[in-house]
Each structure stands twice: as structure tokens, then as C-alpha cells.
Amino acid sequence: MTQKLNRHGLPVRTARNAALAALAADLPSPILADVTGMHRHTALRWVADARRDWAEYLAARAADDEETPPL
């Protein structure tokens, strides 16, 4: 099925990863592991990667703002 969808321009892997990231952002890792059937360590990595931490983004934006002269 994956090959057929890919032939028609539907990226299955991207959609799968987006769905897993959305679940990982909302569920604790033990529940994610149970729901998806993945190993608990894999679920823990997904949850850690999906953690909503904007600190790095905000710091990068602040640095960009300092470097860009006002118009």
C-alpha cells in the first residue's frame, strides 16, 4: 500500500511521522507505547522530540532581530 500511495505522490512516511509527533505531544510515553505498539524507549524518544519547547526558537528570533537593522 505504501508503494502505491508513493507512486501517486502521497508521502506516507511524512504523514506517519506527523501523526506520531502529534500523538507524542499529547500523550505520556507509556500510553503512546501501548496505543501504537512501539517499544517504551522509542515512545520516550518520540515524546522528548515532540516536547513543545520554544526557548531555542525564541532565542534565535531574538538574535535575528538584533542583527537586522530597523527599516
CYANA upper distance limits for C-alpha pairs under 8 A (distance plus 0.5 A):
  1 MET  CA      5 LEU  CA      6.74
  2 THR  CA      6 ASN  CA      6.59
  2 THR  CA     12 VAL  CA      6.84
  3 GLN  CA      7 ARG  CA      6.66
  4 LYS  CA      8 HIS  CA      7.14
  5 LEU  CA      9 GLY  CA      7.06
  5 LEU  CA     10 LEU  CA      5.71
  5 LEU  CA     11 PRO  CA      7.62
  5 LEU  CA     12 VAL  CA      7.49
  6 ASN  CA     10 LEU  CA      5.50
  6 ASN  CA     11 PRO  CA      6.06
  6 ASN  CA     12 VAL  CA      7.28
 11 PRO  CA     15 ALA  CA      7.07
 12 VAL  CA     16 ARG  CA      6.58
 13 ARG  CA     17 ASN  CA      6.62
 14 THR  CA     18 ALA  CA      6.64
 15 ALA  CA     19 ALA  CA      6.64
 16 ARG  CA     20 LEU  CA      6.68
 17 ASN  CA     21 ALA  CA      6.53
 18 ALA  CA     22 ALA  CA      6.69
 19 ALA  CA     23 LEU  CA      6.77
 20 LEU  CA     24 ALA  CA      6.46
 20 LEU  CA     46 TRP  CA      8.14
 21 ALA  CA     25 ALA  CA      6.60
 21 ALA  CA     46 TRP  CA      7.26
 21 ALA  CA     47 VAL  CA      8.13
 21 ALA  CA     49 ASP  CA      8.47
 21 ALA  CA     50 ALA  CA      6.15
 22 ALA  CA     26 ASP  CA      7.12
 22 ALA  CA     50 ALA  CA      8.06
 23 LEU  CA     27 LEU  CA      6.40
 23 LEU  CA     32 LEU  CA      7.66
 24 ALA  CA     28 PRO  CA      7.56
 24 ALA  CA     29 SER  CA      7.65
 24 ALA  CA     32 LEU  CA      7.14
 24 ALA  CA     43 ALA  CA      8.08
 24 ALA  CA     46 TRP  CA      6.40
 24 ALA  CA     47 VAL  CA      5.14
 24 ALA  CA     50 ALA  CA      6.46
 24 ALA  CA     51 ARG  CA      8.44
 25 ALA  CA     47 VAL  CA      6.64
 25 ALA  CA     50 ALA  CA      5.67
 25 ALA  CA     51 ARG  CA      6.44
 25 ALA  CA     52 ARG  CA      7.71
 27 LEU  CA     31 ILE  CA      6.88
 27 LEU  CA     32 LEU  CA      6.48
 27 LEU  CA     47 VAL  CA      8.25
 28 PRO  CA     32 LEU  CA      6.77
 28 PRO  CA     47 VAL  CA      7.59
 29 SER  CA     33 ALA  CA      6.56
 29 SER  CA     40 ARG  CA      7.32
 29 SER  CA     43 ALA  CA      5.62
 29 SER  CA     44 LEU  CA      5.55
 29 SER  CA     46 TRP  CA      8.40
 29 SER  CA     47 VAL  CA      6.56
 30 PRO  CA     34 ASP  CA      6.83
 30 PRO  CA     40 ARG  CA      6.76
 30 PRO  CA     43 ALA  CA      7.70
 30 PRO  CA     44 LEU  CA      8.28
 31 ILE  CA     35 VAL  CA      6.54
 32 LEU  CA     36 THR  CA      6.50
 32 LEU  CA     37 GLY  CA      8.46
 32 LEU  CA     38 MET  CA      8.32
 32 LEU  CA     43 ALA  CA      6.56
 33 ALA  CA     37 GLY  CA      5.89
 33 ALA  CA     38 MET  CA      5.42
 33 ALA  CA     39 HIS  CA      6.45
 33 ALA  CA     40 ARG  CA      5.79
 33 ALA  CA     42 THR  CA      8.29
 33 ALA  CA     43 ALA  CA      5.86
 34 ASP  CA     38 MET  CA      7.65
 38 MET  CA     42 THR  CA      6.95
 38 MET  CA     43 ALA  CA      6.97
 39 HIS  CA     43 ALA  CA      6.83
 40 ARG  CA     44 LEU  CA      6.63
 41 HIS  CA     45 ARG  CA      6.84
 42 THR  CA     46 TRP  CA      6.83
 43 ALA  CA     47 VAL  CA      6.68
 44 LEU  CA     48 ALA  CA      6.64
 45 ARG  CA     49 ASP  CA      6.57
 46 TRP  CA     50 ALA  CA      6.55
 47 VAL  CA     51 ARG  CA      6.57
 54 TRP  CA     58 LEU  CA      6.57
 55 ALA  CA     59 ALA  CA      6.62
 56 GLU  CA     60 ALA  CA      6.67
 57 TYR  CA     61 ARG  CA      6.69
 58 LEU  CA     62 ALA  CA      6.60
 59 ALA  CA     63 ALA  CA      6.70
 60 ALA  CA     64 ASP  CA      6.69
 61 ARG  CA     65 ASP  CA      6.61
 62 ALA  CA     66 GLU  CA      6.78
 63 ALA  CA     67 GLU  CA      6.87
 64 ASP  CA     68 THR  CA      6.63
 65 ASP  CA     69 PRO  CA      8.31
